[in-house]
Amino acid sequence: MPNRPSARRAACLAAAVLTTASLTACGSSEPAPKDGKAPSRPQEKPTAVSEDTQVAKAAEAFMKAWMLDPADVKAMCEHETKAARPNFTDDGGTVDGCIASRKTLTERTPEADRAPLRFTIDHVQDVKASRKHPGGKGVLATGQRDGEKPFRYVLRLIKEDGQWLVEQYEDVYEGRYGHSADPVADVLWSMG
């Protein structure tokens, strides 16, 4: 029968050897570069885009298409749910019908020397269903041109055909919600 202290020492020695071998295997067998920089490693695969990021990008694309002078009506319609399109009761909300319904937006004339419009999308959050709209995600879209006062809209987005699309958009009036930093849920509920 082996001596217990000797068996314990042998087990510890074996663990130390295995740990050293594992650490050595993890290291690079490449010699260190002479310039002192770490050797380049293969690029990691990009991580999946978060749902909130997808929602924010969809909301920004809709706002930019809508607010262009003239508006990009096709892109605007493509970023809306079928039910949100103005032609839903006429033809079920087709993109072609939506484009025809919004023809006047394509006739806007850009103002000369006007600063470019920027959008900030924030306050992405889950929103409950309202009387007219299903639950989904809500965002606050703030638009501004240099030298002009910012304006705000809240948007409700839902997933339709695997994409986040705008279901509802409401102007954030300065009087009622001007004081609120995050009016998303209140506006979508009260106006929806």
Rosetta blueprint (number, residue, H / E / L):
1 M L
2 P L
3 N L
4 R H
5 P H
6 S H
7 A H
8 R H
9 R H
10 A H
11 A H
12 C H
13 L H
14 A H
15 A H
16 A H
17 V H
18 L H
19 T H
20 T H
21 A H
22 S H
23 L H
24 T H
25 A H
26 C H
27 G L
28 S L
29 S L
30 E L
31 P L
32 A L
33 P L
34 K L
35 D L
36 G L
37 K L
38 A L
39 P L
40 S L
41 R L
42 P L
43 Q L
44 E L
45 K L
46 P L
47 T L
48 A L
49 V L
50 S L
51 E H
52 D H
53 T H
54 Q H
55 V H
56 A H
57 K H
58 A H
59 A H
60 E H
61 A H
62 F H
63 M H
64 K H
65 A H
66 W H
67 M H
68 L L
69 D L
70 P L
71 A L
72 D L
73 V H
74 K H
75 A H
76 M H
77 C H
78 E H
79 H L
80 E E
81 T L
82 K H
83 A H
84 A H
85 R L
86 P L
87 N L
88 F H
89 T H
90 D H
91 D H
92 G L
93 G L
94 T L
95 V H
96 D H
97 G H
98 C H
99 I H
100 A H
101 S H
102 R L
103 K H
104 T H
105 L H
106 T H
107 E H
108 R L
109 T L
110 P L
111 E L
112 A L
113 D L
114 R L
115 A L
116 P L
117 L E
118 R E
119 F E
120 T E
121 I E
122 D E
123 H E
124 V E
125 Q E
126 D E
127 V E
128 K L
129 A L
130 S L
131 R L
132 K L
133 H L
134 P L
135 G L
136 G E
137 K E
138 G E
139 V E
140 L E
141 A E
142 T E
143 G E
144 Q E
145 R E
146 D L
147 G L
148 E L
149 K L
150 P L
151 F E
152 R E
153 Y E
154 V E
155 L E
156 R E
157 L E
158 I E
159 K E
160 E E
161 D L
162 G L
163 Q E
164 W E
165 L E
166 V E
167 E E
168 Q E
169 Y E
170 E E
171 D E
172 V L
173 Y L
174 E H
175 G H
176 R H
177 Y H
178 G L
179 H L
180 S L
181 A L
182 D L
183 P L
184 V H
185 A H
186 D H
187 V H
188 L H
189 W H
190 S H
191 M L
192 G L
